[in-house]
Amino acid sequence: MSRDRFLSIDYGDRRVGIAVADSDVPIAFPRETIDRQKTPLWDRLAEIIRVDKITQIVVGWPVHPDGRADGKHVDVQKFIDELCPQYPHIPIHKQDESYSSAQALQATSHLKKKEKRDKGRVDRAAAAIILQNWLDNRGESNS
């Protein structure tokens, strides 16, 4: 059985949350937040994909609770459209990201004041929640 390495992306205009998981232990871990004003997004993603030997990518898909696409879906789809040709050998999946940021805020609410100032913590945690939801529901059609 081959080992898969998963990358989750919580795409945003300013920050992009990143989480990873491994098929050996399918638990999502927040990895980092890419601040697009400070770091070239495509260069950093390429490095993560290469170094972590990523075999599947999960992108948070913005939808309303009733399943309708959120207004942000246009930007996310554009990002996916740019990502696909760069990594044609890596399957890219969409995962409903409903409430992931709210869950991430709640999950990190216990942090000390200094840690709370890290604006990227919620983005990383949201990416981990998105990936964990996808891992938990792989038997269902989410792509």
BATORMAR-957654 format. One record per residue: x negated, y negated, z negated of N, C-alpha, C, O in turn; residue in one letter. Coordinates in pm, whole numbers, padded with zeros to 5 digits, always signed. Layout:
N
XYZXYZXYZXYZA...
end
This chain:
143
-00084+00119+00000+00000+00000+00000-00089-00125+00000-00180-00137-00082M-00062-00216+00090-00147-00335+00100-00106-00438-00006+00009-00445-00049S-00202-00514-00044-00182-00617-00146-00145-00747-00077-00212-00789+00017R-00040-00812-00124+00000-00942-00072-00037-01050-00170-00036-01031-00292D-00071-01167-00114-00098-01288-00192+00001-01393-00143+00007-01423-00024R+00077-01448-00234+00184-01541-00202+00147-01683-00242+00088-01707-00347F+00184-01777-00156+00165-01919-00182+00303-01984-00177+00379-01962-00083L+00334-02063-00278+00459-02137-00281+00429-02285-00267+00333-02336-00326S+00512-02352-00190+00494-02495-00165+00623-02568-00199+00728-02541-00141I+00613-02663-00293+00724-02754-00323+00686-02885-00256+00614-02968-00313D+00735-02903-00134+00694-03014-00049+00761-03144-00092+00881-03149-00118Y+00680-03250-00099+00731-03383-00129+00656-03488-00050+00545-03462-00002G+00715-03605-00036+00651-03714+00038+00520-03758-00027+00424-03789+00044D+00515-03760-00158+00396-03807-00230+00312-03690-00281+00191-03686-00261R+00378-03594-00348+00307-03482-00409+00362-03349-00358+00481-03336-00327R+00272-03251-00350+00309-03117-00306+00265-03020-00415+00146-03004-00444V+00364-02955-00476+00335-02858-00580+00296-02724-00519+00354-02680-00419G+00198-02660-00580+00146-02532-00529+00150-02429-00641+00112-02457-00754I+00196-02310-00607+00193-02197-00700+00150-02074-00622+00164-02070-00500A+00098-01975-00692+00052-01852-00629+00100-01731-00708+00134-01740-00826V+00101-01618-00641+00132-01490-00704+00066-01380-00624+00021-01401-00511A+00061-01265-00684-00004-01149-00625+00095-01033-00633+00167-01021-00732D+00099-00948-00532+00194-00836-00533+00161-00734-00642+00249-00659-00685S+00034-00730-00688-00002-00638-00795+00068-00675-00926+00111-00587-01001D+00079-00804-00953+00149-00856-01070+00236-00970-01019+00192-01085-01017V+00359-00941-00977+00442-01042-00911+00501-01147-01006+00622-01155-01026P+00410-01226-01064+00448-01336-01150+00387-01463-01092+00266-01469-01068I+00470-01563-01071+00423-01688-01011+00352-01774-01115+00397-01789-01228A+00237-01830-01072+00159-01918-01158+00142-02053-01091+00103-02060-00974F+00172-02163-01163+00143-02295-01108-00007-02305-01081-00088-02264-01164P-00044-02360-00965-00186-02367-00931-00238-02510-00935-00335-02541-01003R-00171-02597-00859-00217-02736-00853-00111-02822-00787-00012-02772-00732E-00133-02952-00794-00050-03048-00722-00141-03126-00630-00246-03176-00672T-00101-03134-00505-00178-03210-00408-00115-03349-00397+00000-03363-00355I-00190-03450-00436-00145-03588-00423-00181-03631-00282-00299-03650-00251D-00083-03648-00198-00106-03674-00056-00173-03809-00031-00228-03830+00077R-00171-03901-00128-00238-04030-00110-00387-04019-00141-00465-04106-00103Q-00427-03911-00209-00566-03894-00247-00635-03780-00174-00758-03780-00160K-00558-03682-00128-00615-03561-00070-00547-03529+00062-00424-03531+00069T-00623-03501+00168-00561-03461+00295-00487-03327+00277-00549-03224+00250P-00357-03330+00294-00273-03213+00269-00315-03092+00350-00332-02983+00294L-00333-03108+00480-00361-02993+00566-00497-02931+00535-00512-02809+00541W-00595-03014+00502-00727-02961+00467-00720-02879+00338-00778-02771+00329D-00648-02932+00238-00639-02862+00110-00561-02732+00124-00599-02630+00068R-00451-02735+00200-00374-02612+00222-00459-02507+00292-00456-02389+00256L-00534-02549+00392-00620-02455+00465-00720-02390+00371-00746-02270+00380A-00777-02468+00281-00874-02414+00187-00809-02314+00091-00864-02207+00066E-00692-02348+00039-00621-02256-00052-00586-02127+00020-00606-02018-00035I-00534-02137+00141-00493-02018+00217-00614-01929+00246-00604-01807+00238I-00726-01990+00278-00847-01912+00307-00906-01850+00181-00931-01730+00177R-00928-01930+00079-00993-01883-00044-00907-01779-00117-00959-01678-00166V-00778-01804-00124-00688-01713-00197-00638-01597-00111-00563-01511-00158D-00681-01595+00016-00642-01487+00109-00489-01469+00112-00437-01359+00094K-00420-01579+00134-00274-01582+00134-00220-01500+00252-00267-01513+00365I-00120-01416+00224-00059-01334+00328+00087-01371+00354+00144-01330+00456T+00149-01447+00263+00287-01493+00282+00303-01630+00217+00243-01658+00113Q+00385-01713+00279+00409-01848+00227+00558-01865+00203+00642-01825+00284I+00590-01925+00089+00729-01955+00053+00740-02107+00037+00665-02167-00040V+00833-02167+00109+00852-02312+00103+00988-02340+00040+01089-02283+00081V+00989-02429-00059+01115-02468-00121+01204-02538-00020+01162-02632+00047G+01329-02490-00010+01425-02544+00086+01531-02624+00012+01604-02568-00069W+01540-02755+00037+01634-02840-00036+01778-02821+00009+01813-02850+00123P+01859-02772-00082+02002-02754-00056+02082-02805-00175+02031-02813-00287V+02207-02840-00149+02299-02877-00255+02350-02749-00320+02340-02641-00261H+02405-02759-00440+02456-02640-00508+02559-02560-00426+02574-02440-00445P+02630-02629-00336+02730-02557-00254+02669-02493-00129+02740-02436-00047D+02536-02504-00115+02468-02439-00002+02440-02529+00117+02367-02490+00207G+02499-02650+00119+02473-02742+00230+02330-02794+00221+02277-02812+00112R+02269-02819+00336+02133-02871+00339+02130-03010+00276+02218-03093+00300A+02029-03034+00198+02005-03162+00133+01945-03255+00238+01891-03207+00338D+01954-03386+00220+01899-03482+00315+01749-03467+00337+01697-03506+00441G+01679-03410+00238+01534-03393+00249+01497-03276+00340+01379-03258+00372K+01596-03198+00382+01564-03078+00461+01498-03113+00595+01423-03032+00649H+01525-03231+00649+01466-03271+00777+01313-03281+00763+01239-03231+00847V+01268-03346+00654+01123-03359+00631+01059-03223+00603+00949-03194+00651D+01129-03139+00527+01075-03007+00495+01067-02922+00621+00969-02849+00641V+01170-02930+00707+01167-02853+00831+01054-02901+00922+00990-02820+00988Q+01031-03031+00925+00920-03085+01005+00788-03029+00953+00701-02991+01032K+00772-03025+00820+00652-02969+00760+00636-02822+00800+00527-02779+00838F+00744-02744+00791+00741-02602+00829+00706-02588+00977+00629-02500+01015I+00763-02675+01060+00734-02671+01205+00586-02698+01234+00532-02645+01331D+00521-02778+01151+00378-02803+01167+00295-02690+01108+00185-02661+01156E+00346-02626+01004+00275-02518+00936+00272-02389+01019+00169-02322+01027L+00383-02356+01081+00395-02229+01155+00287-02207+01261+00224-02102+01260C+00262-02302+01351+00161-02277+01454+00018-02269+01399-00069-02209+01462P-00005-02327+01282-00138-02321+01223-00166-02184+01162-00282-02142+01150Q-00059-02114+01123-00073-01982+01058+00027-01884+01118+00115-01834+01048Y+00013-01855+01249+00111-01768+01314+00112-01625+01260+00210-01552+01277P+00004-01584+01195-00006-01448+01141+00049-01436+00999+00055-01327+00943H+00090-01549+00939+00142-01549+00802+00293-01575+00805+00336-01680+00854I+00373-01481+00752+00517-01506+00744+00546-01626+00652+00486-01640+00546P+00638-01711+00697+00678-01827+00618+00826-01813+00587+00909-01798+00676I+00857-01818+00458+00994-01799+00409+01045-01929+00348+00968-02006+00290H+01175-01952+00360+01241-02064+00292+01310-02007+00168+01370-01899+00172K+01300-02080+00058+01367-02040-00065+01443-02159-00122+01387-02267-00138Q+01569-02138-00152+01653-02240-00214+01579-02298-00335+01540-02224-00426D+01561-02429-00336+01492-02492-00447+01587-02565-00542+01544-02647-00623E+01716-02535-00531+01815-02600-00618+01774-02588-00764+01741-02479-00811S+01778-02698-00832+01752-02706-00976+01609-02673-01017+01579-02672-01137Y+01518-02646-00922+01382-02609-00962+01312-02723-01036+01239-02698-01132S+01332-02847-00993+01268-02959-01062+01329-02979-01201+01257-03008-01297S+01461-02964-01212+01526-02976-01343+01477-02865-01437+01451-02889-01554A+01466-02744-01385+01414-02633-01466+01270-02659-01506+01230-02630-01619Q+01192-02714-01415+01051-02743-01444+01040-02851-01552+00955-02841-01641A+01124-02953-01544+01124-03058-01647+01156-02998-01783+01091-03029-01882L+01258-02913-01786+01297-02849-01911+01185-02758-01963+01156-02757-02083Q+01123-02684-01873+01019-02590-01913+00894-02660-01965+00818-02602-02043A+00873-02784-01924+00754-02856-01967+00784-02965-02070+00695-03043-02105T+00906-02970-02119+00946-03076-02213+00874-03068-02347+00868-03167-02420S+00821-02953-02380+00751-02936-02508+00608-02991-02507+00544-02997-02612H+00560-03031-02393+00422-03076-02383+00397-03205-02460+00489-03284-02482L+00276-03225-02500+00237-03347-02569+00245-03465-02473+00245-03448-02351K+00254-03585-02530+00270-03706-02451+00164-03719-02341+00196-03753-02228K+00037-03693-02375-00072-03705-02277-00050-03609-02160-00071-03646-02044K-00007-03486-02188+00017-03387-02083+00137-03427-01998+00140-03399-01879E+00235-03493-02059+00355-03535-01985+00323-03643-01882+00397-03659-01785K+00213-03719-01903+00175-03823-01808+00124-03765-01677+00113-03837-01578R+00093-03637-01676+00048-03570-01553+00171-03551-01464+00246-03455-01480D+00190-03644-01371+00309-03642-01286+00320-03515-01203+00431-03475-01166K+00208-03452-01173+00209-03332-01090+00253-03206-01162+00277-03104-01097G+00264-03210-01295+00300-03089-01370+00436-03035-01328+00454-02914-01316R+00531-03124-01305+00665-03080-01265+00661-03020-01125+00730-02922-01099V+00582-03078-01035+00571-03026-00898+00512-02885-00897+00560-02798-00826D+00407-02864-00978+00345-02731-00988+00443-02630-01049+00457-02518-01000R+00509-02673-01156+00604-02584-01222+00722-02552-01130+00769-02438-01127A+00769-02651-01055+00879-02627-00960+00836-02527-00853+00914-02439-00815A+00713-02540-00803+00663-02445-00703+00660-02303-00761+00692-02207-00691A+00622-02290-00888+00619-02159-00952+00761-02103-00967+00782-01983-00947A+00857-02188-01002+00996-02142-01015+01049-02098-00880+01115-01995-00870I+01022-02175-00776+01065-02138-00640+01007-02002-00602+01079-01916-00552I+00878-01984-00625+00813-01858-00589+00866-01742-00672+00890-01634-00619L+00886-01763-00801+00937-01655-00886+01077-01615-00843+01110-01496-00841Q+01161-01712-00808+01295-01681-00758+01287-01597-00630+01363-01502-00613N+01196-01634-00542+01180-01559-00418+01131-01417-00446+01182-01320-00390W+01032-01405-00534+00979-01273-00569+01088-01185-00631+01096-01065-00602L+01169-01244-00716+01275-01168-00784+01386-01125-00690+01458-01029-00719D+01401-01195-00577+01512-01167-00485+01466-01123-00348+01539-01139-00250N+01345-01067-00339+01291-01029-00207+01380-00933-00131+01376-00930-00008R+01459-00855-00200+01547-00760-00131+01659-00827-00057+01720-00769+00032G+01687-00954-00095+01793-01029-00028+01733-01107+00086+01611-01128+00088E+01813-01151+00178+01763-01227+00293+01750-01374+00256+01850-01444+00242S+01624-01421+00240+01596-01561+00208+01516-01630+00316+01492-01751+00304N+01474-01562+00418+01385-01623+00517+01457-01713+00611+01396-01772+00700S
end
